[in-house]
Amino acid sequence: MDTDTMLALAVAEARAGLAAGGIPIGAVLIGPGGDVWGRGHNRRVQDGDPSAHGETTAFRAAGRRRSYAGTTMVTTLSPCWFCSGLIRQFGIPSLVIGEARTFPGAHEWLAANGVAVTVLDDPECTAMMTAFINDHPELWFEDIGD
């Protein structure tokens, strides 16, 4: 599966989260063969669960796996420290990020610790987050712990 197709799946998740009244961050976990293991979006608002970030919901949807070797986490926004820790903890070797302009996240730490990181600087992802931050600053600052 190519990068554009993977990102489109994550963007669709982000849009679903936004449509449900949540924060528009989506993610997919792609298996080593290119199949989708799990998909999800930030559900902190909908579920009242501070740990329900886009990456964690995609990871949970993938279910238990013996190994995450050869997988790729694709996310519309650079992952926070919490989600970056998940990526390192379970040895997810590759990360594709839609954008890191609105939130720098911890992707540089991941790259420094052996994760192959690709930042796409996608204008659609940036526009979606910029609009959300402008329209809902209180939810955004709660989400990033500020």
N, C-alpha and C positions, 0 to 999 in steps of 0.2 A: 504494500500500500504506500503510495507516495505521500509526501509531507502535506500537500494541499488537501488531499482527501482526508487525512487524519485530522488536520486542523478544522476542516468543515464539520466533522463530527463533534468536535469540542465546542465549536461556535454554536451548533444546533442545541447542545446541552445548555450553554450559557443563555441562549435566547429562551429556552424552556424555563429556566430558573427565573429570569426576569419576568416572563409572562405569569408566573405563579407568585409574583410579589417579592421575589428574592433578589439576591445579588448576582449579577450576570457573569459568573465564572464557571466555565465548563471544562470537563476533562474526560479523556478516554485512556484506558490502559490497553495497549496493543500487544498481543502475544508475539512470540518469536516468528511465527509463520505469517504474520500480517493480519490475523483475525482479531476482532474486538473481544477482549476478555471482560472488560467492564466499562461502563460509561456512567457519568453522573454530573451533577452541578451543585453549586453551593446551596445548601439547604438550611443554613443557620437560622434564617428568619422563619421559614416554613415549619421547621421541626423544633425550634427553640433549643437547638443543640449547637453549642459553640464549637464542637469538633467536626461538624458536617460541612467541611470545605469541599470544593469541587474534586480535588485530587483524592481525598479520603472516601468520598462517595463512589467514585469510579473504582478505587481499590477494593472497597467493600463489595461492590457489585461483581467483581471478578471472582470472589469466593476464595476459599483456601487453595493454595498452590504449593507444591513442594519446593518450587524454585521460580524465581522471576528473571533468571538469566535470559538474555536476548529480548527482553521486553522494552517497550517505549512508553513513557508517560507523556501524554500530549495535553497541554493546558492552555487556556486562552490568556492567562496572566502568570507572570513569574511567581513561583510558589513561595509562600511564607516559610518561616523557620519550621513550623509544625509540619507542613507538607514536605518540606525538604528533608526533614528528619525521617519521615516515612520512606521517601525514595532511597535514602542511604541505608536505613535499617533493613530493608528488604532487598537491597542490592539491585534495584532497577537501574540498568546501565545507561539508559538513554532518555533524554528529556527534550521535548520540542515545546517551545513557548511562543504563543501568539504575539505577546507584547510585554515589555518591561518598562515602558515609559511612565505609566500611571502609578506603578508600584515596582520598585526594583527587586523586591523579594530576596531570596538567598541563592539565586542560581550561580553566582560567581563562586560561592562556597562549594556548591555541588561540583562545579567544573574543576575547582582546585583539589577536589577529593575523588577524582576519577570518573565522574559522570560525564558522558558526551552530551553537551548542551548546545542546542541550536535555538537562537532567538530570531524569530521571523520578522519582527517589527511590522506586524500586519495592521494596516490602517483600519480595517473593520473592527478588530479587537480593541484598538486604541480608542476609536470613536465610541464604541459601546460603553467602555469603562468611563471615559471622560464624561459622557452624558449622564451616566448613573451617578458618578461622584458629584456632579453639579446639581442634580435633582434630589439626591438623597445623602447629603454629607454626613448626617448623623449615623445612618446605617453603615456607611463606608468606614468611618472612624471607629465605630464599634467593631467592625469586622477585622480591621488591622490592629486593634488593640491600642488605639491612640486616644 
